[in-house]
Structure formats: C-alpha cells, structure tokens
C-alpha cells in the first residue's frame, strides 16, 4: 500500500496527515512503512533494515493494531523517546549513524507527539550493521542479509547523489547495416530500476501482469506522441504487444507505425522489463527500459522519384519527450510495474536519465525554424546524456514540461546551434503571449 507521506517533505508531515494515514483501514506495515507505539530495540533494527534496503518511514507513537473504536495515534514523550533512539543509533549501529527525525505534536493538549523517522538509503553507510548483522527489510518485517546480499551492499557504487537508487541506464547503440552505416535517425532511451520483492525473486513474469502493462502503455501519452512525429505519413500503427525476445523473466512490448522496410519501421517504441535470473531475494532490480527509434528522415530520403527532405520540428520532439516521461510516471504504468516487481508503487522511481544517439549529426536532423549554427563550430554532436533535475516532480505536468525544455536547450547547445532558447519560449507561449509579442 502506497503512502504519500513516504515521498512528502518533512515540512508536509502534519498531525492531520498522520491521523488520516492511521485511520485508513487498509494501511498496514510494509516494505517502507512501520508503526511503533514506543521505543524498543526492534525499532533500531527496523531503522537499519530500511537503511540497507529501500528506505522508508517509521512513525513512533502510532499503534500497529488497535481494537475497534481505539485511536491508533497515541503519541510519546518526544524528548525521552528521541534520547533513547539517538543513543541506540550510536551504541548499536556499526558505523554509528542516525536518520532524520521530526517531532509532530498531537493536537489534543496532551503534550505528547508522534516522532517521524525518515530513512534515506542513499545517505546511509551501507551495509549498516547491528549486532554484527546487516538487517534488511522484507514485506512488513525484518530479516538478516545472507552472505551474497551482504557482499552486494559492501560493493555498492556510491553514486546516489547523482542518480538516486541506482537509476543508471545503459546508452543505446544506433543500428547499422552490413557496411556499418547507421539505419536510424535517432534513439531516445530512458528507464528505471525497480527493486524486486520476495515473490518476484523466484516467480516468472505472469501473462496477466504483462498484458496489464501493455494496456497501460497503450493508454499512456506515448502512442499519441509517437504518431505526432509521423504527421500522418505512415500507413497505420500497431499497439504495444509482446514481440521479439520474451522469456519467463523478460517481457518485450513493441509498438510501431508504418510497414517494416529492410532497415526497420519508420517509427517504433520498445519497452522491456527484465528480472534478474536465478533466485535473488531482495537483491537486484527489475530493469525497465524504453527505447524510441525513428527513421523518418531516412525513409523520406529513400522515396526515389518522390524524394523529399524531412527534418524533425522541435515542437514534435518536445511532445515526444513529454510523452516518454509522462508514460513512465503514469499511475497505471507505475501500478503495473509495481505488480510485476512485487513492490509498493512508491518504490517505482522517476526516470533520472535520458540518452540520445543519432545516426547523422543532431544539427542535420532538426528543422531549422530559427536555429542557426555557431560559426566555425564543427563539433557535429551525435546526441548525449541528459540528467533529470531531482528537484522536479515529473508527475506534475508543468514540471515535466520544464524538464523537457531544459533538455531541449541542452540539445541545441551541444549541437552547436543558437536560437533553441527563443524557439522553446515561442513554443510555450500562450496565444495571448504571442499576440502581445507581435505588437
């Protein structure tokens, strides 16, 4: 069960929101949430377990279970409980470490408070040991890491500051023909890594959940964005469906527009979900990858007597990027991915990277429309890696658009072009803004 408090800022953790969470009959302890009536040694173990796994939140002063009519939110003496927790973190943990704490007073005049403990795995010194063991978090309970899990924690690449929770995506390679010439205009790639739960560590991908993901993708903004760059120049399209290399722990869902030529479809998108092979309880991740491949420029150039030049309008690429990001964060897609990985939806992260690889130089693919090359700049960029701003919430349309605009500005500068910033401003201007600037 997802709790919005997990992702909320500390300033947003009010007693009203805590009471609303506790009052939900379906809210139970999970991989990222735990309730504690008061301080105990098991509280320390839960802190260490969440730090070694996915992170989470512990509410001290809230009963796990109560009889009908009883209040789950009972509060604690904040100063006394905090002293015990902090002392325990320094006495029991190796190395000593403490998470973030927030004291939220009750609204009943009792002087008691709920202590919110927020554990960020990206700041914890993993593995965090307690009594010479490394606790890890399972579904609503704690366990001790086995040897393989302990080694994995010790070997982690600490790049959390740049890309949280290991959200690295491998750069794609542009497809080539037998002579080594590129057969595609570009590939956009993004993706996320979703931690897997207990069941996903050993079960195959179910046909039902893969079909649910395909439906969510077909209902997402991506198909409309893909058709947007085609401008009606293709003879129909096929919905996302299983195609190509599918196995018990790998699903490949493909969408394409037009008919397949020797070099491939004019426009296609491929979404893959891959679980780690073999038994890997609470280790590894489900790798989710989205590739968008376009060949429209090459298809237009290969039409013989009807040859015409096709260049990608910047507004279409903005729409495509918005469609890609909007799909990864769409609630139905997030729910389907969480089901496939057997985790809570809150653990399905936002994408943090976008890769672009082009066959020809970027500047040669873009419609000029106000863009001009920088004199004597012959760098000829063929794409790049674009990082997401971690301060932006990509689930919010305006912030998603802001991220796309920043990426397009970077794209223009890296391609040795001027005018991209003004072009983006013109694209985003409202009709009234455009009318005012024209006067």
C-alpha positions in Angstrom: 0.0 0.0 0.0 1.4 3.3 -1.0 1.6 6.2 1.5 2.1 9.7 0.1 3.9 10.5 3.3 6.8 8.4 2.2 7.7 10.9 -0.5 6.5 14.0 1.3 8.9 16.7 2.5 9.4 16.9 6.3 7.5 20.2 6.3 4.4 18.4 4.9 4.3 15.8 7.7 1.4 17.3 9.8 -0.6 15.6 12.6 -3.6 15.8 10.3 -1.9 13.8 7.6 -0.6 11.3 10.1 -4.1 10.8 11.6 -5.6 10.4 8.2 -3.0 7.7 7.3 -3.5 5.8 10.6 -7.3 5.9 10.1 -7.2 4.1 6.8 -8.4 0.5 7.4 -6.2 -0.8 4.6 -3.0 0.8 5.8 -0.7 -1.9 7.1 3.1 -2.1 7.7 5.0 -2.7 4.5 8.5 -2.6 3.0 8.7 1.2 3.6 6.3 1.9 6.5 6.3 0.8 10.1 4.3 1.8 13.2 5.8 1.7 16.7 3.8 2.5 19.9 7.0 3.4 21.8 10.8 3.0 21.7 12.2 -0.6 21.6 15.2 -2.4 20.4 13.2 -3.7 17.4 12.8 0.0 16.4 16.5 0.2 15.9 16.5 -3.0 13.8 13.8 -1.5 11.6 15.9 1.6 11.0 18.9 -0.5 10.0 16.8 -2.8 7.8 15.2 0.1 5.9 18.6 1.8 5.5 20.0 -1.5 4.0 17.0 -1.9 1.7 14.7 0.7 0.1 14.5 3.3 2.8 11.2 4.1 4.5 9.4 5.8 7.3 8.7 4.8 11.0 6.0 6.5 13.0 6.7 6.3 16.7 3.6 6.9 18.9 1.2 5.0 16.5 -0.2 1.6 17.3 0.2 -1.1 14.7 -3.1 -2.7 15.6 -6.0 -1.5 17.8 -9.5 -2.7 18.7 -12.5 -1.1 17.1 -13.0 2.5 18.4 -9.5 2.9 19.7 -7.2 5.6 18.4 -4.1 4.4 16.7 -2.3 7.7 17.3 -1.3 7.8 21.0 2.0 9.8 20.9 5.1 9.6 23.1 7.1 11.8 25.4 9.2 13.2 22.5 12.3 14.2 24.4 12.6 10.9 26.2 12.0 8.8 23.1 14.4 10.8 21.0 17.1 10.5 23.6 16.7 6.7 23.5 16.6 6.4 19.7 19.7 8.6 19.2 21.6 6.8 21.9 20.7 3.5 20.4 21.8 4.5 16.9 25.2 5.4 18.2 25.6 2.4 20.5 24.1 -0.3 18.4 25.0 0.7 14.8 28.3 0.0 13.1 29.2 2.6 11.9 27.2 4.9 14.2 24.5 6.7 12.1 21.2 8.4 12.7 18.4 9.1 10.2 16.2 12.2 10.0 13.8 12.9 12.9 10.7 15.1 13.0 8.6 15.7 16.1 4.9 16.3 15.3 2.9 17.4 18.4 -0.6 15.9 18.9 -3.5 18.3 18.7 -5.2 17.3 21.9 -3.2 19.3 24.5 -1.6 16.2 26.0 2.0 17.3 25.4 2.7 14.1 23.5 4.0 13.8 20.0 4.5 11.4 17.1 8.1 11.0 16.1 8.6 10.6 12.3 11.8 8.8 11.4 12.6 9.1 7.7 15.3 6.7 6.4 17.1 7.6 3.2 19.1 4.6 1.8 21.2 7.0 -0.3 22.7 8.7 2.8 23.1 5.6 5.0 26.6 4.0 5.3 25.6 0.6 3.7 25.9 -2.0 5.0 24.7 -0.7 8.3 25.4 -3.4 10.9 23.6 -4.1 14.1 24.9 -6.8 16.5 27.3 -7.8 13.7 24.5 -8.5 11.3 23.0 -6.5 8.4 19.2 -6.3 8.8 17.2 -6.0 5.6 13.5 -5.2 5.0 11.0 -7.7 3.7 7.3 -7.2 3.3 6.4 -5.7 6.7 9.1 -7.5 8.6 12.9 -7.6 9.1 15.4 -10.3 8.4 19.2 -10.6 8.2 21.1 -10.3 5.0 22.7 -13.5 3.7 26.3 -13.6 2.5 25.5 -12.6 -1.1 23.3 -9.7 0.0 25.9 -8.5 2.4 28.6 -8.6 -0.2 26.4 -6.7 -2.6 25.8 -4.0 -0.1 29.5 -3.7 0.6 30.3 -3.4 -3.1 27.7 -0.8 -4.0 28.8 2.1 -6.2 28.0 5.1 -4.2 26.6 7.3 -7.0 23.4 8.0 -5.1 23.9 11.8 -5.1 23.8 12.0 -8.9 21.3 9.2 -9.7 19.2 8.0 -6.7 18.6 4.3 -6.0 20.9 3.1 -8.8 18.9 4.7 -11.6 21.6 4.2 -14.3 20.6 3.3 -17.8 23.0 1.9 -20.4 23.5 4.1 -23.5 21.9 2.6 -26.7 23.8 1.9 -29.9 22.4 3.1 -33.2 21.6 0.1 -35.6 23.8 -0.3 -38.6 23.7 -2.1 -41.9 26.3 -4.5 -43.2 28.5 -1.7 -44.3 28.5 -0.1 -40.9 26.2 2.8 -41.9 23.5 3.9 -39.5 20.0 2.8 -40.3 18.1 5.0 -37.9 17.9 8.7 -37.4 17.9 8.6 -33.6 17.2 6.5 -30.5 15.9 8.0 -27.3 16.3 5.8 -24.3 15.2 6.2 -20.7 14.4 3.7 -17.9 14.3 2.9 -14.3 15.4 0.2 -12.0 12.7 -1.2 -9.7 13.7 -3.2 -6.6 12.1 -6.6 -6.5 10.1 -8.1 -3.7 10.1 -11.6 -2.4 7.7 -13.2 -4.8 9.3 -11.6 -7.9 12.7 -13.1 -6.9 11.5 -16.6 -7.9 8.3 -16.5 -9.9 8.1 -16.0 -13.7 6.5 -12.9 -15.2 2.8 -13.6 -15.3 1.0 -13.2 -18.6 -1.8 -11.3 -16.9 0.5 -8.6 -15.4 2.4 -8.2 -18.7 -0.9 -7.8 -20.5 -1.9 -5.2 -17.9 1.4 -3.3 -18.6 0.7 -3.4 -22.4 -2.7 -1.9 -21.9 -1.3 0.8 -19.6 1.3 1.7 -22.2 -1.4 1.8 -25.0 -3.5 4.1 -22.8 -0.4 6.3 -21.9 0.7 9.5 -23.7 3.4 7.7 -25.6 1.4 6.3 -28.6 -0.1 9.8 -29.3 3.4 11.4 -29.1 4.8 8.8 -31.5 2.1 9.4 -34.0 2.7 13.2 -33.6 6.2 12.9 -35.1 4.8 10.9 -38.1 2.4 13.7 -39.3 0.1 11.1 -40.9 2.9 9.9 -43.3 2.6 6.3 -42.2 0.1 3.6 -43.1 -1.3 2.8 -39.7 0.2 1.5 -36.5 0.2 -1.5 -34.1 -0.4 -1.2 -30.4 2.1 -2.3 -27.7 2.1 -6.1 -27.6 4.6 -8.9 -26.9 7.1 -9.1 -29.8 10.6 -10.4 -30.2 12.7 -11.9 -27.3 10.2 -12.7 -24.5 11.1 -15.3 -21.8 9.9 -16.3 -18.3 11.7 -13.3 -16.7 11.8 -10.9 -19.6 9.0 -9.1 -21.4 9.4 -7.1 -24.6 6.5 -5.0 -25.7 6.7 -3.3 -29.1 4.7 -0.5 -30.8 5.3 0.5 -34.4 4.0 2.8 -37.1 4.1 2.0 -40.8 5.3 -1.1 -42.6 8.6 -2.7 -42.0 11.3 -2.0 -44.6 14.7 -3.7 -44.7 16.1 -1.1 -42.3 13.1 -1.4 -39.9 9.9 0.5 -39.1 9.7 4.3 -39.7 8.9 4.8 -36.0 8.9 2.2 -33.2 9.0 2.0 -29.5 10.2 -0.9 -27.4 9.6 -1.4 -23.7 11.4 -4.1 -21.9 11.1 -5.4 -18.4 13.8 -7.8 -17.2 14.0 -9.5 -13.8 17.4 -10.9 -12.6 17.9 -14.5 -13.5 18.0 -17.1 -10.7 17.0 -16.7 -7.1 17.8 -13.2 -5.9 15.5 -12.5 -3.0 15.8 -8.8 -2.1 18.8 -8.4 -4.4 19.0 -6.9 -7.8 16.3 -4.9 -9.6 13.8 -5.2 -12.4 15.3 -3.3 -15.3 12.7 -1.2 -17.2 13.8 0.3 -20.4 12.0 2.5 -23.0 13.5 2.9 -26.5 12.1 5.1 -29.2 13.6 4.7 -32.6 12.8 6.9 -35.6 13.8 6.5 -39.3 11.6 9.2 -40.8 14.5 11.2 -42.2 16.0 8.2 -43.9 12.6 6.9 -45.2 11.9 10.3 -46.7 15.3 10.3 -48.4 14.7 6.8 -49.9 11.4 7.5 -51.7 13.1 7.7 -55.1 11.2 9.9 -57.6 9.1 11.3 -54.8 12.1 12.1 -52.6 11.6 15.0 -50.2 13.7 16.2 -47.2 12.2 15.6 -43.8 13.6 17.4 -40.7 12.3 17.0 -37.2 10.4 20.0 -35.9 11.4 21.0 -32.4 7.8 21.1 -31.1 7.3 17.4 -32.2 10.5 16.4 -30.3 9.2 18.3 -27.2 6.0 16.4 -27.5 7.8 13.1 -27.9 9.9 13.7 -24.7 6.9 14.7 -22.8 5.1 11.6 -23.9 8.1 9.4 -22.9 8.3 11.0 -19.4 4.6 11.1 -18.9 4.4 7.4 -19.7 7.0 6.3 -17.1 5.2 8.2 -14.4 1.6 7.4 -15.5 -0.3 5.9 -12.5 -1.5 2.9 -14.5 2.1 2.2 -15.8 3.5 2.6 -12.3 0.9 0.2 -10.8 1.7 -2.4 -13.5 5.4 -2.2 -12.9 5.0 -2.4 -9.2 2.8 -5.5 -9.6 5.5 -7.1 -11.9 8.2 -6.5 -9.3 6.1 -7.3 -6.3 6.8 -4.0 -4.5 4.9 -0.9 -3.5 4.2 1.7 -6.1 6.2 4.3 -4.2 9.3 2.3 -5.0 8.8 2.8 -8.7 11.2 5.7 -9.2 11.0 8.6 -11.6 13.4 8.4 -14.6 16.7 10.2 -13.9 18.5 9.9 -17.3 17.7 10.2 -20.9 20.1 9.0 -23.7 20.1 10.3 -27.2 22.1 8.7 -30.0 21.8 9.9 -33.6 23.0 8.5 -36.9 23.7 11.9 -38.5 24.8 14.9 -36.5 21.9 16.4 -34.5 22.0 19.7 -36.3 21.4 17.8 -39.6 18.2 16.3 -38.3 16.4 19.3 -36.8 14.1 21.6 -38.7 15.9 25.0 -38.8 12.9 27.2 -37.7 15.0 29.9 -36.1 18.0 27.7 -35.3 21.4 28.7 -36.6 24.8 27.0 -36.4 27.5 28.7 -34.3 30.1 29.9 -36.8 33.2 27.7 -37.1 31.7 25.1 -34.7 32.1 21.7 -36.5 31.7 19.5 -33.4 28.8 17.6 -35.0 27.2 16.3 -31.8 25.5 12.9 -32.2 23.5 13.0 -29.0 24.4 12.9 -25.4 23.3 12.0 -21.9 20.6 14.2 -20.3 20.2 14.2 -16.5 16.9 15.0 -14.8 16.7 17.7 -12.2 16.0 15.9 -8.9 14.1 18.9 -7.6 11.4 18.5 -10.3 8.4 16.2 -9.8 7.9 14.6 -13.2 4.4 13.5 -12.2 3.4 17.2 -12.4 2.7 18.2 -16.0 4.2 21.7 -15.6 7.4 20.4 -14.0 7.7 17.6 -16.6 7.5 20.3 -19.3 10.1 22.3 -17.6 12.4 19.3 -17.6 11.8 18.8 -21.4 12.6 22.4 -22.1 15.9 22.2 -20.2 16.8 19.1 -22.1 16.0 20.7 -25.5 18.1 23.7 -24.6 21.0 21.4 -23.8 20.4 19.6 -27.0 20.7 22.8 -29.0 23.8 24.0 -27.3 25.6 20.6 -27.6 24.7 20.5 -31.3 26.4 23.9 -31.8 23.1 25.7 -32.5 21.8 29.1 -31.4 18.1 30.0 -31.2 16.8 27.0 -29.3 16.0 29.0 -26.1 14.0 31.6 -28.1 12.3 28.8 -30.0 11.3 27.0 -26.8 9.9 30.2 -25.4 7.9 30.7 -28.6 6.5 27.2 -28.5 5.4 27.5 -24.8 3.9 31.0 -25.2 0.2 31.2 -24.8 -1.9 32.7 -27.6 -2.2 35.9 -25.6 1.6 36.0 -25.1 2.2 35.5 -28.8 -0.3 38.3 -29.7 1.5 40.7 -27.2 5.0 39.9 -28.6 3.7 40.5 -32.2 2.5 44.1 -31.4 
